Amino acid sequence: CIRGSDKPLDLILIIDSSESVSHLFDEQIRFAVERIVQNINIHPDAVRFALITYSGQAHIHFKFNDQQIHNNSAVIQYLNTLKSIKGTTSTHIALHQAYNLLTDTDSEARQGVKKMIIILTDGHSQRSPVDMALRLKNKNVETFAVTLTPAPYADESELLSMTQNTDHVFTPDNLEDFESKFLPFIGFGCIGVNLGPNPKPRIRGATDVICDKSSVTFTVRTQRPMIGLMYAQQYHDDTKCKTDGSSREISITFYEGTCGLIKTPNIQLDGYVFNITVILQFHPVIITRADQGLSVSCFHQRSVSQEEIGRSSIKKLSDIECTYRLHRFAPDQCVPLDAKVGESLYHKWECDSPPNYHYLVHDCFVKSETKNTLIIDSSGCEIDPYFLETPDYSKFFENPKKYPVYVFKEMSVFKFPGDGNIAFKCQMSLCDMESNDPCKAMIPPRCLHNATLRLKREIEKPAKIKPGFATTLNVETRTVNVLENESTRPSTPISGPQSASH
C-alpha cells in the first residue's frame, strides 16, 4: 500500500470494436494506454484490471488479477495487439458482461473495494444500454464514458444514460478534463489535491512493494525519467538508504535495522508489518514542488513463534528506531514539502519498539533560519497552543491490538516573520509499561493549562536518558517551506534536504 498514491480499485475497461468506430480504433487504444493504464498501478493491492471488447457480441479478454497479464507492461503489450472487430454495436451486452464480472465471486473482484467501468464508444448501440447501466449504478459502480468521435456523430445522450453523471462523459470538447475526474479514484497525489486540466503526474504510483522477513523492496514508475534521487526520509546522506534515478523505473531495497525501516509483528501473530517513508526527489541536488513523499507499508506473512515474540519483547533498546514526520490531511497520508499558513498538518511520532513499550514526546523545538523555540516542555506538555497542543496518546489505549500505535497531533501551520522554512525537533523517551519504573505514571503527560505565557527561546538539551525512562532519542522532521499564501508557492526549487539526528 502506498498511502496517498495508490487506492484499491477494481477497474473494467470496455472498448467498442464495432464498425462505427473502426476508423478511430487505434486512437482508442492509444487513449487507453496513455490516459488510463499509464496513470494507474496494476497490482493485486492497488488497481485490479479487466478488459472487454465488443461489437455484436462481447469478449472478456482477461479478468481481475490475471496471473499472466498482471502488471502495467503486460496490459499495455496486450492492448497493442487488439484489432477492430467491426460488426454491429451491442453496448448493452458488454455492460451485462461487466456486471457479471463485478458480481462473480470467482472473478477476483474484491469486497469493499470501489468498482469502476471506463467504456470507449461513440454510442449508437442497437439496443439501449440504460437498463444495464442502472443496474450497475445500483451496485455503486462508477461509469466513465469516453468518445473520440466529434459532434454531432457521437450519441452523447446514450453516453450520459450509461454514466448517469454529466461529469463522467468525455468528448473531444472536454477530454482535457479526464484525468482530473479519474485520478482521484486511483489516488494520484494526496487526498484534497485539486487537479487542473491536462494534469501531468510525474509519479504514477508504486510498481511494486515486496517484503521478505528482513527487507522491503520498493519500485516506482514515473511519467518522465527520474534524473534525481529516491531515499528514505531523513537518510539522504546514507548510501544504503538512497539510489540514483536515470530512467522511468527506479527501485531500492531497505533492510531491517537501517534507514528508519520499522518492523512490527501484527497482533494476529501471522506476520510482520513494515513501514517506511520514501522521498522521490526529481532534481539530483535540491528539493522541488514536483517531489513527493510516500508512506510505504508492506505485510510479510509468516507465523510468529512465541520464541520470536520473546525476542521482540526483549529487543535491545539500542536497536529501536523512532521517527518524527509531518503529514498532510491525516497522520497516515502524504508527507508535505511545503504548506500554507493556516493549513492543517499532522505531527506523528512513531517507534518500532515492542508492544510493552510506550513513549513520551517532550522537549520539542521549532527552528527556522533565525529562531529556535521550545514548544513542548520536558513533561510533554504544550507551552503555547497556537504553536502546538499537547500530543495525543490515545492510540496507546483505545485499541492498540487493531490499529497502528503512534503519538500524533494536528497543527495549524505558522511561520516566523522573515523566515521561510521551519523544522521540528523533539526527544522521545521509552518506558517499559510492564515494569515498575516511575515513567508509567508520566504517559500520557498530566498537563495543567496555565503555561501559555512560558514560551521562550531555550537551548536544546543533549539526548540524555530522561530520569525514570529506559532510553531517550532525538528525532527531527524534514524541513517544510511555509508559504504566506498560494501566490507565493514557488514553481522553482525551494530548499535542500535536512537530516535528523537520532
N, C-alpha and C positions, 0 to 999 in steps of 0.2 A: 504494500500500500504506500503510495506517495501522497501524503496529505497535502491538499491544496493543488495537486497537479493531476491526479487521476481519480475519477469517480467510477464505481462499478456501473456498467450499463450493458443491457442485452440489446443489441442493435441488429436489425434486419435491413439489408439493402435490397431493394427491388428495382430491377432495370427493365424498362419496356423495350422489347426487341422486335416490335411489330413493324409493318410496312410503313406506317405514317411517320416513324422517327428513324427509319433506316439511314437516311442521309445525315443524321446527327448522332448516330450510334457511337462513333469514335469520340465525339465530343462528350457524350455522356460518360464514357469510360474514363476520359481524362478528368472530368469533374469528380468522378468517384474516387480516383486515385489522389488527385491534388487537393481537393477541397474536403474530402471526408477521411479517407484512410490515412493520409499523411498528417492529419490533425488528431488522430486517436492513438491509443496504446492497446493493441490487440493482445490480450494476456488473460489467463483464467481468472485473475483477481481484479482486472480492470474492465476493458470492453470485450465482451464475447460477441462474435460477429458471425452472421449467417447471410447467405446470398441466394436470391431468387431472380431468375429472368423469366419473361413470359411474352407470348403473343396470343395465339388462340388458346394455348394451354400454358400452365406454369411449371417450371422445373426448379427444384431445390438443388443447388449445386453442392452446398455443404451446410451443415447445421452448426450450432454454437459449439465452441471448444473442440473443433475438429482436430484430430491428432496429427493429420498431415498438413492442414492449412491452418496453422495455429498462431501465426505472428504476422506482422505488417508486411514483411518481404514476401512471404508466401502468398498472401492475399493479393498484393499488387501484381505479382507474377501471374496469378490465376486470372485476374481481371483482364490483363493484357492479351489473354488467349481467346477471349469471348468474341463471338461474331453475331451479327444481326440474324435473327431467325425469320423475320418478315411474317406475313400472315396477318390475321385479324388482331384486334386489341381486346383482351379479356381481363381487365384490371380487377374485376370482382373475384375472379378465380385466384389471381395472385394474392390478393388480400386474404382470401379464405385459407390459402396455404400458409400465409404468415400467421394467421390466427391459430391454426392448428399447431404450428411450430412453437408459438409462445405459450400454449396451454398444454403441450405434450410433456409429460413428466420425464420422458426419455430423451428429450432434445437438449439437455444440459442448460436450459433456461433456469435462472436462479430465483428462488422465492425471496421477496422483499427487495429485489433489485429493479430499478427503473427500466421500463421497456420502451423501445423506440423503433419506428419504421421510417426509413427515408426512401421515397419512391421517385424515380426519374421517369417521367412520362409527359406526353402532351395532352392527356385526357382522351376523349373520344372513345371510351370503352363501349363495346357493343351492348353491354348491359350496365345499368347504373351500379356503381360500387358503394352507394351511400349506406345501404343496409349493413354491409360488412364493415364499413367504416364506423358506424355507430356501435356495433358490437365490440370493436377494438377500443373505442373511446370508453365504453362502459367497463372495460378491463384496465382503464387508466393507461392505455398505450398512447404515447405521443407520436403523431404522424407528421412528417415533413413531406411536402410535395414540391418537386423541382422540375421545371420545364426549361429547356434551352430553345424551345420553339418561340419565335417572336409573335407578338399580337398582329393580327387577330386570329392566327392559325391555331393557337392553343386553346383548349376549352378550360378557361380559368375557373368557371363556376363548378366544373367537376373536380378540379383540384381542391377548391375550397370545401366541397362536400366531403372529401376524404379527410381533410385535416380538422375541419370544424373550428379553424382558427386562422384569421387573416394573417397573423404574424408568421405562420408556418407555410405560407405559399410563396414560392420564389419563381420569378420570371426573369427574362433578360433585363427588365427595368429595375429590379431590386436584388439581383444576385449578389451585389456587394454587401448585403446585409446578412448573408447566410451564416458566416462564421460567428457574428455577434449573437445570433439566436441559438446556434448549435453548440458552440464551445462551452457555455456554462453547464450543459448537461454532462459533459465528459471531464470538466474540471480544469480547463486551461486557466493558468494563473491562480489567484486566490478568490475565495468567496468574497463578493462585494466589489469586484473589479468590473468596471463598465468598459465594454469593448466597443470601439468605434467601427465605422465602415472599413471593410477590407483589412481587418487586423492581421498582422503577420507574426504569430507567436514564434519566438526563436527557440523555445523549448517545448517540444511536443509532449513530453512525458517520459516516464521510465520505459525503456525497452524490456528491462528485466531486473528483478531483485531476487537474488538467490542467497540462501544462507545454509551453512552446514553447522556442525557442532561448535565451531570456533571462529567463524568469519561470516561476513556479508559481502557479496559482490553486487555492485550497483552499476547498471549500464543505462545511459540515456541516449536518445537520438535527438538531434537538433535540426531546425529548418535550414540553418547555414553552418558552415564549418566553424568549430569552436574557436580555434586560434587563441586559446586562453587557458584557464585552469579549472580543475574540479578538485575540491578539497573538503575535508571535514572541518566544520566550523571551529574556529579558534586554533586550528592546527595547520595554517597555511605555510608555516616555515618548516614543518616536519616532512621530510622526503617520503616517509612511509605513508603519509596521510594525504598526499596530493598527486595529481597526474596532469600532464600537459595534454591539451586537445589540439588536434590538427585535422580533424575530419568531422563528419556528421554523427559519428558514433564514438562515444568515449566511455571507458569502463575503469573501475577501480575496485580493489578488494580491501576491506578493513578487517583487521584481526582483533580478536578478543584481547583486552588489556591495552589497546592502543587507540589513539585518535578520538577518544571520548566515546567509543562504542559501548553502549550499555546493554548487558545481557542479564535477563532475569528469568527464572523458572515461572511458568504460569501456574495458576492456582490449581488447575486440574492435574498437574504433575505429568502431563503428557508431552512436554516440550519446553523450548525456551523462546522468549521474545527478545529480538534485538532492536535497538533504537539508535539512530544517529541523525544529525543534521548535516546536510551536504550543501555546499555553496558552489554554484556554477558561475564562473567569472569569465566573461567573454573577452575582456582585454587582459593581456598577459601580466600587466603591472598594476592597473588601477581598477577600482570598482565603478561600474556604471549602472544606470537605471535598468538596463536590459538584463542584468544579472538576477538570479533567483536563488533563494534559499529554500530547500526542500526537506521536510521531516520524513525520514525513511524508516519504515518498520518492516520486520520480517519474522515469520514464525518457523522455527525448525522443530519438526515433530520427532520426538524420541521419548521413551519412558525415562522418567527421572527417579532414580533409586533413592531409597532412604539414606544410603551412604552419601550420595551426591547432595541430598538436602542437608545432611550433616556438615559436609564440607562447605556448602554455601553459607550455613549459619555461622561457621567459624572462619569465614573469609577474612584474610588479612586486611586490617584497616588500611595498610599502605597500598592495597590493590583496588580500593574503592575509588571510583571516579564520580565527580559531581559536575553538573553543568548549570549554566545560568543563561537563559535565552529570552529574547523578546519575540512575541508572536502577534500577528495581526488577526483580528476578528474572533479568535478563541485560542486557548492555550495549546491546542493541537493543530493549529493552522500555520500559515506561511510565516517565514522569517522576514521581517521588513528590512529594506536597505535605506529607506527614507520614510518620513512621516510628517504630517502637518500638525501644527499647534492645535490642540483641542481634540485631535483624533485619539481613539482608544487603542492602546496596546496592552498586551498581557505579559507580565513578568512570570517566568516559570523557572523554578529551581528543582533539580532532579538528581538523584544519586542511584547508582547501581548496587546499592547496599542490600544485604539480606533483609528479609521482611521483619525481623525483630528490631531493626534499627530505624528510628525516626531522626529527623534533623531539624535544627533551629537555624533560621536565617537571621543574621544580625550584623551590626556594624556595616551598613550599606552606605556607599557614597555615590553621588552623581558627579561626573567630571566632564569638563569641557576644555576648550583651549586655555581658559583663564581661571576656571573655578574648580574646586574640589570640595563638595559639601556633603556633610553627614545627613542622611535622610531616614535611616532606621538605626536605632540605638543598640547598645550592647545587650539589651534584654530582648531584642527583636521587635520593638515597638516603634510605631510611627513617631516622627518628630513634627512633621507638618503634613496634614492630609492633602494639601494642594500639590505636594511633590509625590508622595506615595503613602498609601494607608498600610496599616499592619497586614502582613501577608496572611493568606487564607490556608489553614491546615486541615480543612475538612476532608480532604482525600485520604488522610490517615485513618479517619474514624468512621466515615459514613458507610462505605462498603469496599474496604481495601482488597477483598478477595475477588471482586468482579471488575474493578477498573484500575488503570494505571495509577500509581501513587506519586504525587508530586505536590509541591507548595506553589501557589500562584497568587497573583493579584492584578486586577485591572488598573490601568493608569491612564489619565488624560495627559497627552503629550505636552510638554513645556520646553522652553529653551531659555538660555540666559541671553540678555541683550548683548549684541555684538558677536556672539558665538554661534556657529552653525551646527557643530557636531556635539553629541553627548554620548557617554557610555556609562554603564553602571558596574560597580564592584561591590561584592558582599563577602562575608565569611559564613560558612556553613559548618555547624558543629553537630556531630553524630552522637546519638545516645542509644545505648542498648536498653530497650524497654523491658527486657526480661531480667535485668539486673536490679540491684538496689541503689544504683547511682542517683545522686540528687537531681541529675538532669531530667529525670522522668517528670518532675513537677514543673519543668520550665517549658514543656512543649504541650500545647501551644502556649505562647507567652501570655502572661497576665498583665494587661496594659491599662493604665489609667489615662483617661482622655483629658489630660491637663498639660500636655507637653508642647503645645503648638508654638510657644514663644522661645523654644530652646534651639531653633535652627541656627547653626553656626558652622563656620569653616573649621575643620579639625584635621589633624594629621592622621593618616591611615596607620593602623597598628599592624605589625607583622603577624603572621598566622600562627601565633602560639595557641596551644590547646586550651580551649576555654575551660575554666575550672568546673569540675563535675561531669564533663563530657569525655567521650572516648577519643575523639580526634577533631581537628578543625582544619578546614581547607579554604583557600582563597578561590573565588570564582569571578568571572567578568563576562559581560556581554560584548558582542561586536559593536562597533561604533555605528550610530544611526545619524543620518543627516536630517536635521529638523528644519522644516520649511514654515515660514510665517503664513503663506497661503499658496494655493495651487499654481499661481502665476510665477512663483519663484522656484518651482520644481525644475531643476536643470535637465537639459537633454544631453549634456556632455558629462564626462566622468566627474565624480564628486569627491571621492576620497579613497585612500588606500586601506587595506585590511588591518585590523587591530588584533593582536593576540592577547590571550588571557594567561594569567599566572595561576597555577594550581598547586 
